[in-house]
Amino acid sequence: MSVAVAIDGDRTKLRELPDEIVFVESPPGMATSTRFVLTALDDSGFLFALRSLETPGVRLFVITPRAYFPGYAPEVSASVRTALGLDAATPAVLLAVVHPGGDQTSTANLLAPLVVNPDTGAAAQVVLDGDEWPLRAPLGTGTEAP
């Protein structure tokens, strides 16, 4: 099966991702979990849950960051592309982990996106170089992160 992901905020670019995402190494804080199921939480293709297949109860909320931050376009390094089996012609799909805010504003981690090979579901969480993108970019405030 696959999950439709909107690459941009206008939903003019959709990409199918496998519903099973397999990290080449465990994301930070996930111990030994590498296999996750991607499930859409809305009909727009913007909000998803990643649920661990190995650790019951482990769940991350993720978004397509360009839907909320149109200028978000970090470069994926050649080493990450190689690790995920991405050839030069296949663009990676980026997802950002959301920190639900409860009574506060929810935020997205733009500093460490999830990079996914849309053909295979291979993934990695990468920490971007520099300080251009914030760890906690506010969602729904009407302002865009730098």
Legacy VTK file of the C-alpha trace (Angstrom):
# vtk DataFile Version 3.0
C-alpha trace
ASCII
DATASET POLYDATA
POINTS 146 float
0.000 0.000 0.000
0.989 3.624 -0.260
0.196 6.983 1.301
-0.337 10.209 -0.687
1.885 13.014 0.553
1.391 16.627 -0.551
4.812 18.067 -1.303
3.591 21.672 -1.406
0.919 23.715 0.347
-1.236 23.994 -2.766
-1.415 20.207 -3.206
-0.257 20.618 -6.816
2.546 18.125 -6.178
1.575 14.793 -4.648
3.931 11.884 -4.084
3.094 8.353 -3.048
5.176 6.919 -0.202
5.204 3.294 0.900
3.191 2.877 4.088
6.170 1.124 5.724
9.104 3.420 6.412
12.395 1.757 7.369
15.127 3.905 8.877
18.710 3.018 7.993
19.444 3.616 11.682
17.134 4.365 14.583
16.049 7.992 14.785
17.413 9.798 17.865
15.451 8.869 20.972
13.832 5.821 19.359
16.196 3.202 20.875
16.204 0.325 18.392
13.040 1.162 16.459
13.676 1.338 12.725
10.417 0.102 11.161
7.372 2.380 11.177
3.953 2.513 9.527
3.012 5.834 7.934
-0.678 6.708 8.259
-2.446 9.807 6.950
-4.315 11.741 9.646
-6.028 14.153 7.278
-7.336 14.103 3.730
-5.035 16.887 2.553
-1.809 14.851 2.676
-0.172 17.204 5.192
-0.387 15.429 8.583
0.684 11.857 9.364
1.469 9.463 12.190
4.528 7.236 12.189
3.898 4.239 14.453
6.670 1.861 15.413
6.208 -1.740 14.323
8.770 -2.858 16.898
7.866 -0.814 19.976
4.125 -0.680 20.716
2.918 2.758 21.742
5.729 4.676 20.035
4.247 7.241 17.691
5.492 10.410 16.033
3.386 13.059 14.335
4.934 14.330 11.096
4.047 16.927 8.496
5.160 17.814 5.018
7.096 20.956 5.955
6.683 22.847 2.670
2.922 22.886 3.219
3.507 25.100 6.269
6.903 26.626 5.432
6.973 27.160 1.626
10.602 28.334 1.653
11.825 25.158 3.343
14.238 23.515 0.912
17.325 22.181 2.676
19.844 20.290 0.583
20.129 16.541 1.161
23.780 15.533 1.242
25.245 13.024 -1.204
26.081 10.650 1.657
22.454 10.588 2.858
21.196 10.114 -0.708
23.585 7.170 -1.117
22.576 5.622 2.216
18.909 5.780 1.158
19.539 4.480 -2.355
18.367 7.712 -3.987
19.616 8.221 -7.521
20.223 11.698 -8.931
16.834 11.778 -10.681
14.711 10.891 -7.623
13.903 13.749 -5.242
13.787 12.850 -1.573
10.583 13.487 0.375
11.085 15.492 3.556
8.930 15.155 6.649
9.203 17.171 9.865
8.446 15.838 13.337
5.723 17.822 15.108
5.792 18.555 18.815
2.107 18.876 19.833
1.678 21.986 21.924
-1.385 21.141 23.990
-2.274 24.575 25.382
0.719 26.099 23.576
1.469 26.442 19.862
2.534 23.198 18.199
5.971 23.280 16.604
7.822 21.457 13.832
11.442 20.344 13.933
12.914 21.877 10.772
16.493 21.361 11.960
16.335 17.566 11.768
13.984 16.453 8.969
13.149 12.883 8.082
14.462 12.176 4.591
12.568 9.417 2.755
13.258 7.567 -0.477
9.755 7.639 -2.035
10.381 4.475 -4.048
11.612 2.194 -1.255
10.574 3.812 2.028
14.191 3.896 3.242
14.589 6.835 5.618
17.000 8.740 7.827
16.659 11.591 10.259
19.389 14.110 9.527
20.553 17.121 11.494
21.150 19.959 9.066
24.360 21.995 9.157
24.116 25.612 10.219
21.421 27.461 12.088
19.099 28.443 9.253
16.238 26.163 10.367
14.817 26.068 13.901
14.331 23.059 16.125
10.872 24.333 17.092
9.232 26.332 14.303
5.728 27.468 15.386
2.822 26.049 13.379
-0.341 27.954 12.596
0.949 31.381 13.541
0.749 32.830 10.046
4.496 33.471 9.984
7.108 31.443 8.218
10.323 30.202 9.787
13.484 31.788 8.367
LINES 1 147
146 0 1 2 3 4 5 6 7 8 9 10 11 12 13 14 15 16 17 18 19 20 21 22 23 24 25 26 27 28 29 30 31 32 33 34 35 36 37 38 39 40 41 42 43 44 45 46 47 48 49 50 51 52 53 54 55 56 57 58 59 60 61 62 63 64 65 66 67 68 69 70 71 72 73 74 75 76 77 78 79 80 81 82 83 84 85 86 87 88 89 90 91 92 93 94 95 96 97 98 99 100 101 102 103 104 105 106 107 108 109 110 111 112 113 114 115 116 117 118 119 120 121 122 123 124 125 126 127 128 129 130 131 132 133 134 135 136 137 138 139 140 141 142 143 144 145
